[in-house]
Amino acid sequence: MAEQQANGIKFRTFLWSCVKESIRGAWEKADWVSSLAGAGLGATAYFLPSFETQLTRSLLIIPLALFASVIVVRLAMSPFLVYRKRDTQARITEEALHTAIADRDHTIRTLTDKPKRTVAEQHHYETAVRALRELGPDTATALRHLKTHGTLTFGTYYPQLPVGMRGDQVVAIYITCVARGLVTQLEKPGSGEKTFAIAPTMNGVLDELLYEDGTSAD
């Protein structure tokens, strides 16, 4: 029963839309034709006075007859007119939806795409990728440890080392990284101390490469 009532309401709504569509603009169309007919009949009555009474009656009947005729024609066409109106509205809504989706996708790409690198940044990136691939996972571990501490000084005593790695092993890795441009080295004259730090040009690149898999620092 509820479904039938819902369907009935929808059908009555459709019929009412058809009636409104048939009436909309009908009077303007009938009035336009009546004006032309009135001008013609008025000219006829002026030149043929004997027909003035009949023509005056026609001037009263013609607008109503035309109005009724236009309503009948538009009522017959009303399903198409309603469909055309709804189709136009649907197209406008669909275009607006496509625009909104395109804007959303553009925003998502803007937020998720990695920023483009400059030529120099791309060179540093490729240098770091190649070095990490050739030097192996211990190098990545040692570099993460160095980034965590900022600087590490090796001399008579070793600083805190990455878990599971020896001091001479770490020093050798850092010296190799100095040659690859990933790390800087400062030596204190006469002391034999070596202080290592991440090269400034490689800081951002190594942030991306050393932690891109979610690996945490030591």
C-alpha positions in Angstrom: 0.0 0.0 0.0 2.8 2.4 0.9 4.6 1.6 -2.3 1.4 2.2 -4.4 0.8 5.5 -2.6 4.4 6.6 -3.2 4.0 5.6 -6.9 0.7 7.5 -7.0 2.2 10.6 -5.6 5.0 10.5 -8.1 2.5 10.0 -11.0 0.3 12.9 -9.8 3.5 15.0 -9.5 4.3 14.1 -13.1 0.8 15.0 -14.3 0.9 18.3 -12.4 4.3 19.1 -14.0 2.7 18.4 -17.4 -0.2 20.8 -16.6 2.1 23.5 -15.4 4.3 23.1 -18.5 1.3 23.3 -20.8 0.1 26.5 -19.2 3.6 28.1 -19.0 4.0 30.6 -21.9 0.6 29.6 -23.4 -0.9 33.1 -22.9 2.1 34.9 -24.3 2.0 32.8 -27.5 -1.8 33.2 -27.8 -1.5 37.0 -27.1 1.1 37.3 -29.8 -1.0 35.6 -32.4 -4.1 37.6 -31.2 -2.3 40.8 -31.7 -1.5 40.0 -35.3 -5.1 38.8 -35.9 -6.5 41.9 -34.1 -4.4 44.2 -36.3 -5.6 42.4 -39.4 -9.3 42.4 -38.4 -9.1 46.0 -37.2 -7.8 47.1 -40.6 -10.6 45.1 -42.3 -13.3 46.7 -40.1 -11.9 50.1 -41.0 -12.1 49.5 -44.7 -15.3 47.4 -44.5 -17.5 49.1 -41.9 -20.4 46.7 -42.7 -18.5 43.8 -41.0 -17.6 45.8 -37.9 -20.1 44.0 -35.6 -18.9 40.5 -36.7 -15.3 41.5 -36.5 -15.7 43.0 -33.0 -17.2 39.7 -31.8 -14.3 37.9 -33.4 -11.8 40.1 -31.6 -13.3 38.9 -28.3 -13.4 35.2 -29.2 -10.1 34.8 -31.0 -7.8 35.3 -28.0 -9.7 32.8 -25.9 -9.9 30.3 -28.8 -6.2 30.7 -29.4 -5.4 30.4 -25.7 -7.4 27.2 -25.5 -5.8 25.8 -28.7 -2.2 26.6 -27.5 -3.0 24.9 -24.1 -4.3 21.8 -25.9 -1.2 21.6 -28.1 1.2 22.2 -25.3 -0.7 19.7 -23.1 -0.2 17.1 -25.8 3.5 18.0 -25.9 3.9 18.4 -22.2 5.5 14.9 -21.5 8.2 15.8 -24.0 8.5 19.3 -22.5 8.8 18.0 -19.0 11.4 15.4 -20.2 13.4 18.1 -22.0 13.4 20.3 -18.9 14.4 17.4 -16.6 17.1 16.3 -19.1 18.5 19.8 -19.3 18.6 20.0 -15.5 20.2 16.5 -15.3 22.9 17.6 -17.9 23.7 20.7 -15.9 23.9 18.7 -12.7 26.1 16.1 -14.4 28.5 18.7 -15.7 28.7 20.4 -12.3 29.4 16.9 -10.8 32.1 16.2 -13.4 33.7 19.6 -12.6 33.6 19.0 -8.9 35.2 15.5 -9.4 37.9 17.0 -11.6 38.7 19.7 -9.0 38.8 17.1 -6.3 41.2 14.8 -8.3 43.4 17.8 -9.0 43.5 18.7 -5.4 44.4 15.1 -4.4 47.2 15.0 -7.0 48.5 18.4 -5.8 48.6 17.1 -2.2 49.9 13.7 -2.8 52.4 14.2 -5.7 55.9 14.6 -4.7 57.3 18.1 -5.5 59.5 18.3 -8.6 63.2 18.6 -7.9 65.5 21.2 -9.3 68.3 20.0 -11.6 70.8 20.2 -8.7 68.4 18.3 -6.3 67.9 15.6 -8.9 71.6 15.2 -9.2 72.1 14.8 -5.5 69.1 12.4 -5.3 70.6 10.2 -8.0 74.0 10.3 -6.4 72.6 9.2 -3.0 70.4 6.5 -4.6 73.4 5.0 -6.4 75.7 5.2 -3.3 73.1 3.6 -1.0 72.5 0.8 -3.5 76.2 0.1 -4.0 77.3 0.4 -0.3 74.5 -1.8 1.2 72.2 -1.7 4.2 74.9 -1.1 6.8 75.6 2.3 5.2 71.9 3.3 5.5 71.9 2.3 9.1 75.1 4.3 9.8 73.7 7.3 8.0 70.4 7.2 9.9 72.4 7.1 13.1 74.4 10.1 12.0 71.3 12.0 11.1 69.9 11.3 14.6 72.9 12.6 16.4 73.8 15.5 14.0 77.6 15.0 14.4 79.8 12.1 15.6 83.4 12.5 16.6 85.8 9.6 16.5 89.2 9.8 18.3 90.6 8.1 21.3 87.1 7.0 22.2 84.2 6.1 20.1 80.8 7.9 20.3 77.6 6.1 20.6 77.5 3.6 17.8 74.6 2.0 15.8 73.4 -1.2 17.4 75.4 -4.2 16.3 78.2 -2.2 14.5 81.9 -1.8 15.4 83.6 1.5 15.6 86.2 0.9 12.9 83.4 -0.4 10.7 81.3 2.8 11.2 84.4 5.0 10.6 85.1 3.2 7.3 81.5 3.7 6.2 81.6 7.4 6.9 85.0 7.9 5.1 83.5 6.1 2.1 80.4 8.3 2.3 82.7 11.4 2.4 84.2 10.3 -0.9 80.6 9.9 -2.3 79.6 13.3 -1.1 77.0 12.1 1.4 79.0 13.1 4.5 81.4 15.9 5.5 84.5 15.3 7.6 86.4 17.7 9.9 89.8 16.8 11.5 91.2 18.4 14.6 95.0 18.9 13.9 97.2 16.9 16.2 94.4 15.1 17.9 93.5 12.4 15.3 89.8 13.2 15.9 87.4 13.0 13.0 84.0 14.6 13.2 81.4 13.5 10.7 78.1 15.1 9.7 75.6 14.7 6.9 76.5 16.9 3.9 74.1 19.9 3.8 73.3 19.3 0.1 72.3 15.7 1.0 70.1 16.5 4.0 66.8 16.6 2.3 67.6 13.8 -0.1 68.6 11.4 2.7 65.5 12.4 4.7 63.5 11.0 1.8 65.7 7.9 1.0 66.6 6.8 4.5 63.0 6.8 5.9 60.9 6.2 2.8 60.1 2.7 4.0 59.1 3.9 7.4 62.4 2.8 9.0 63.0 4.6 12.3 66.3 6.1 13.4 68.5 4.2 15.9 
